[in-house]
Amino acid sequence: MHYINRYLEKVVKQTSKEYPVVLVTGPRQVGKTTMLQKLMEGSNRNYVTLDDLDARQMAKTDPELFLQYYKTPILIDEVQYAPELFTYIKIAVDKSHKPGEFWLTGSQVFKLMRGVSESLAGRVAVLSMPSLSQGEIYGGLNAPFALEKDQLLKRCKKSKQTDIEGIFSRILKGGMPAIVSGLNSNSQIFYSSYINTYIERDIKMLAGDIDSLNFMRFMVSVAARCGQMVNYSDIARDADIDYKLAKSWLGILEISGIIFNLYPYSNNSIKRLVKKPKLYFYDTGLVCFLTKWSSVDTLQSGALSGAILENYVIAEIKKSYMNCGIEPYMYYFRNKDLKEIDLILEYDGALHPIEIKKSANPHFDIAKSFKILDGASVSRGNGAIVCMKDNLMPIDRENFSIPVWGV
């Protein structure tokens, strides 16, 4: 298995010079530990994982002894299993004031954040790590996605060009390091065991003793609705569970870094009709497994192809920010006339509208719909149509046509 360099490495190195504690969160098997162990090479940093039951027992019952036994600087893996450690880590860093003394990983963001906010506020840099981005796998620009001409030119120059078949091949493969690096050649077996581990370890810890088959049915129901507005009743009906449970379980998928919500944009100048978020998966390989697409051809021509393409583009844009340690301001727009914009990025005091199309020749009149945002109190910046065109092209002075591979 060859190591794939991660964009987040740069942020870990920087924050380790500024904060005593660096916490990397994200779902299982996205490569958190592998990255940090790679960065540890040649240093005197120690390593312990709380997957080891003896180490976990000591961390929970005698955290003070644990920190005496495992000397700093240290990487503590799966720290969510012993939130008792946080108070003692605080005491240790307040004594020593050494930057980068503790590196922590965890795959349950909610439990971690609660412990962190109570004990380590101001002492910890919290970084979120998703599965591999298109840029990390195929080459690209390590910078937050932005719609300025110079940056788009740089991004497309560094990115690996491909056709529609290549894009859907990337979507089907997803970004889990074990599959991308070739460690696991059969994605069906990988995702099946991944979900089993996720349910048995993470879900049962967060939601108590649940029925594994019920939860699997629920995940399939959610995946079939990627890129759609959240409808708890429909998800509950398909999964044969009640509304309240569907809402709770959807929260758990978000907490554990499997899905994220995109909320509708609104301000006082533009009234919105919809209040529901749209849901997306961080990893399209997982969506394809859950919705049973097993080949590029069937995926590309399937009923969900447009929604999964939209999911892919929006997840890639979100990852470009996460990999720089930045939380993006991302929204969608829909008004009472059902006029919709797939994605709005807000940065540098402007709104940047983006439409996503499966077509190689989308109608450029689509960009005219961006004028809906002119009533907002925030100015409108450059916009884009992300589509299957071969190259980056200007549509007019304010808008671009961007190939999916250049995102």
Buried (B, 14 or more C-beta within 10 A) or exposed (E): EEEBEBBBBBBBEEBBEEBBBBBBBBBBBBBBBBBBBEBBEEEEBBBBBBEBEEBBBBBBEBBEEBBEEBEBBBBBBBBBBBBBBBBBBBBBBEEEEEBBBBBBBBBBBBBBBBBBEEBBEEBBBBBBBBBBBBBBBBEBBBBBBBBEEEBBEBBBEBBBEBEBEBBBBBBBBBBBBBBBBEEBEEBEEBBEEBBEEBBEBBBBEBBEEBEBEBBBBBBBBBBBBBBBBBEBEBBBBBBEBEEEBBBBBBBBBBBBBBBBEBBBBBEEEBEBEBEBBBBBBBBBBBBBBBBEBEEBEBBBEBEBBBBBBBBBBBBBBBBBBBBBBEEBEBBBBBBEEEEBBBBBBBBEEBBBBBBBBBEEEBEEEBBEBBEBBEEBEBEBBBBBBBBBBEEBBEBEEBBBBBBBBBB
